[in-house]
């Protein structure tokens, strides 16, 4: 079962959405879904030593989606945008995540 919950990044204090399980397939699926729903171009995914990140604009706000060994999270400086994206993700049907097992 995929879970989404509100949080806040420690470094820049951006409102965030933490996701579990921490899996590459979930990173790819959620990023593609958000690009489709919020009509932004699918961003470049940058590899890091322990994962991936993608930076993009959503609802007129800069955002970042990050995966590392310990966490999978979406964050942006706007709490209102974070909350809208969180609601969108929490309302997905469970079978949407069939690929993430």
Number of C-alpha atoms within 10 A of each C-alpha: 10 16 11 17 15 16 16 18 15 9 6 10 12 19 21 28 23 21 21 15 18 18 18 14 14 20 23 13 14 16 18 15 14 17 16 12 11 12 12 14 13 15 14 10 14 11 12 11 7 9 16 18 19 18 18 17 16 20 13 9 12 14 20 17 20 20 23 17 11 11 14 23 23 28 26 25 17 16 15 11 20 23 16 12 21 18 13 12 19 14 9 10 8 10 9 10 15 9 9 16 10
